[in-house]
Amino acid sequence: MDLELQGKVGIVTGASRGIGRAIATALALEGVRLALVARGEEGLQAVSDEMQAEQQPLLLAGDLKAPNSAQEIVEAVVEHFGGLHILVNNTGASLGGDIQATKRDDLRTSFEMNVEIPFALAKYALPYMRRQKFGRIIMLSSIYGRESGGKIPYNAGKAAEISLTKSLAREVADDGVTVNNVAPGSIRYQGGSWDKRVIEDPTGMREWVKRELPLGRFGKAEEVASVVAFLCSPRASLINGASVVVDGAQGRSNL
């Protein structure tokens, strides 16, 4: 299927590893001109090195928590490419634990990473999308924003991000812009948290997988990226305000 993304301009945050890296690769293969954002310049360069010459992205290394960072990123992308059509908010943070192990700062940081930064990037990206009557904003949330599970700050932050998705989608729908979130289940990639757990406790994790994952395996970052690429496309024009689960039936929510 031709996703009709050739020549579109997109931003992917958290693009140096894992799901963000897979999303960047998937969009580049569809012809999207990309700006990749992450803290580490070395990781971004590694992603760029894997792309073809005609796919070479704009690399923006820096801390999204810095003042004015969201505005500066959007302005840099528009100046470089001349427009902006796609924003993939893949930033996030998982901090704390149970309530006694969780500090208030953990909760604040979780909301900053999972809600405030995606909000700010969307705020500065939307005028360009509205002007051209086309835009796609994707939030990477989690099944643990839809139901109980995970650490308290993460659960609360991702639930708020899903709520932000719906509110924003209704506000901008008439402007040709859609806003959706993709809610992955447990995704394993090299160096990720699930990968580390499997390495540290292979026996325990085999039992966990058998008990919790109906497919009998972890998800792959590329499987999430394929869904994101479709939602970024004109083909997904009627999908708006949705929370699209990519978890192999791991989650237990009926919604």
C-alpha positions in Angstrom: 0.0 0.0 0.0 1.2 3.5 -0.9 0.9 5.5 2.3 1.2 8.8 0.3 3.8 10.1 2.6 6.5 10.9 0.1 7.9 14.4 0.7 6.1 15.0 3.9 8.1 16.5 6.8 8.1 14.9 10.2 9.7 15.1 13.7 10.4 12.0 15.8 11.5 12.5 19.4 13.4 9.9 21.3 14.6 8.7 17.9 18.0 7.3 18.8 16.9 3.9 20.1 14.1 1.4 20.5 10.7 2.3 19.3 11.7 5.8 18.2 14.5 4.5 16.1 12.1 2.0 14.4 9.6 4.7 13.7 12.2 6.9 12.1 13.3 4.0 9.9 9.7 3.2 8.9 8.9 6.8 8.0 12.1 7.3 6.1 11.4 4.3 4.0 8.0 5.9 3.1 9.8 9.0 1.9 9.2 11.3 4.9 11.9 14.0 5.3 12.8 13.7 9.0 14.1 15.6 11.9 15.3 13.3 14.6 15.4 14.5 18.2 17.2 12.8 21.2 19.7 13.8 23.9 22.7 11.9 22.4 24.2 13.0 19.2 26.1 9.7 18.8 22.9 7.7 18.9 21.2 10.0 16.4 24.2 9.7 14.1 24.0 5.9 14.2 20.4 6.0 13.1 21.3 8.4 10.3 24.2 6.2 9.1 21.7 3.4 8.5 19.6 5.4 6.1 20.1 5.9 2.4 21.7 9.2 1.1 18.3 10.5 0.0 16.8 9.8 3.4 19.4 11.7 5.5 17.6 13.4 8.4 18.1 16.6 10.3 19.7 15.7 13.6 18.7 17.8 16.6 20.5 16.6 19.7 19.5 18.2 23.0 17.4 18.1 26.2 13.7 18.5 25.6 13.3 19.7 29.2 15.4 22.8 28.4 13.4 26.1 28.3 12.1 26.9 24.8 13.3 23.6 23.5 10.0 22.7 21.8 9.7 26.0 20.1 13.3 26.0 18.9 13.0 22.5 17.5 9.8 23.2 15.5 11.3 26.5 14.2 14.5 24.7 13.2 12.6 22.0 11.3 10.4 24.5 9.4 13.4 26.7 8.5 15.3 23.6 7.2 12.5 21.9 5.3 10.0 24.7 4.7 7.1 23.0 6.5 5.9 20.4 9.0 3.3 17.7 8.6 4.0 15.0 11.2 4.9 15.0 14.9 5.7 11.8 16.7 6.0 12.3 20.4 8.0 9.3 21.6 9.5 10.9 24.7 8.7 9.3 28.1 9.9 8.4 31.5 9.3 5.6 33.9 10.3 6.6 37.5 9.6 5.6 41.1 7.7 2.5 42.2 5.0 2.0 44.7 3.8 5.0 46.6 6.3 4.8 49.4 9.2 4.4 47.0 8.0 7.3 44.8 9.0 10.9 45.3 6.9 13.9 44.3 9.7 14.8 42.0 9.3 11.5 40.2 5.6 12.3 39.6 6.5 15.9 38.4 9.2 14.5 36.0 6.9 11.9 34.6 4.2 14.5 33.8 6.9 16.7 32.3 8.2 14.0 30.0 4.9 12.3 29.2 2.5 15.2 29.0 4.2 18.7 29.1 6.8 18.1 26.4 4.4 16.4 23.9 1.9 19.3 24.7 4.5 22.0 24.0 5.7 20.4 20.7 2.1 20.0 19.5 1.3 23.6 20.4 4.2 24.9 18.3 3.7 22.4 15.4 -0.1 23.0 15.0 -0.1 26.5 13.4 1.9 25.0 10.5 -0.3 22.0 10.2 -3.5 24.0 10.4 -2.3 26.4 7.7 -1.7 23.6 5.2 -4.9 21.8 6.2 -2.9 18.6 6.9 -1.2 17.2 10.0 -0.6 14.1 12.0 0.3 14.1 15.7 1.1 10.7 17.3 1.6 10.2 21.0 3.4 7.1 22.2 1.5 6.1 25.3 1.2 2.6 26.8 -1.3 -0.1 27.7 -0.5 1.1 31.2 -2.1 4.4 30.5 -5.3 2.6 29.7 -5.4 0.2 32.7 -3.6 -0.4 35.9 0.0 -1.6 35.7 3.5 -0.3 35.8 5.0 2.3 38.2 2.6 4.9 39.6 4.2 8.0 37.9 4.3 6.2 34.6 0.7 4.9 34.8 -0.6 8.4 35.8 1.5 10.2 33.1 0.5 7.9 30.3 -3.2 8.1 31.3 -2.9 11.9 31.1 -1.2 11.7 27.7 -4.2 9.6 26.4 -6.6 12.2 27.7 -4.5 15.0 26.1 -4.8 13.0 22.8 -8.6 13.0 22.8 -9.0 16.6 23.8 -6.6 17.8 21.2 -8.1 15.6 18.5 -11.5 17.1 18.9 -10.1 20.6 18.9 -8.2 20.4 15.6 -10.2 17.9 13.6 -11.8 20.5 11.4 -8.4 21.7 10.3 -7.4 18.5 8.6 -5.2 17.4 11.6 -5.6 14.1 13.4 -4.2 13.3 16.8 -3.9 9.7 18.0 -1.9 7.7 20.5 -0.3 4.3 20.1 -0.3 2.2 23.2 2.3 -0.6 23.0 2.5 -3.5 25.3 5.8 -5.0 26.4 8.3 -4.4 23.6 11.8 -5.8 23.7 14.7 -4.2 21.9 18.4 -4.3 22.6 19.3 -2.2 25.6 15.7 -1.6 26.6 14.2 -2.3 30.0 12.6 -5.6 29.0 15.8 -6.8 27.4 17.7 -6.0 30.6 15.2 -8.0 32.7 15.4 -11.0 30.4 19.2 -11.0 30.6 19.2 -10.6 34.4 16.5 -13.2 35.1 15.9 -15.5 32.1 14.0 -18.1 34.1 11.7 -15.7 35.8 11.1 -13.8 32.6 10.2 -17.0 30.7 7.5 -17.7 33.3 6.3 -14.1 33.1 6.1 -14.3 29.3 4.1 -17.5 29.5 1.7 -16.0 32.0 1.3 -12.5 30.7 1.8 -12.5 26.9 -0.7 -14.5 24.9 1.5 -14.6 21.8 4.2 -16.2 23.9 6.8 -13.5 23.0 7.6 -9.8 23.4 6.5 -7.3 20.8 9.1 -5.8 18.4 9.8 -2.1 17.9 9.2 -2.5 14.2 5.6 -3.8 14.8 4.8 -0.6 16.7 6.5 1.5 14.0 4.4 0.0 11.2 1.2 1.1 13.0 2.6 4.6 13.6 3.5 5.0 9.9 0.0 4.1 8.9 -1.5 6.6 11.3 0.8 9.3 10.0 -0.6 8.8 6.5 -3.6 10.3 4.6 -4.9 6.7 4.5 -5.7 7.0 8.2 -7.9 10.1 7.8 -10.9 8.8 9.8 -8.8 7.6 12.7 -8.8 10.6 15.2 -8.6 10.7 19.0 -8.0 7.0 19.1 -5.8 4.9 21.4 -4.5 2.2 19.2 -3.3 -0.8 21.1 -0.3 -2.8 19.8 0.2 -5.5 22.4 -0.7 -8.9 21.1 -3.7 -9.0 23.5 -1.5 -8.5 26.5 -3.8 -5.8 28.0 -7.0 -6.6 29.8 -9.0 -3.5 29.1 -12.3 -4.0 27.3 -12.0 -0.5 25.7 
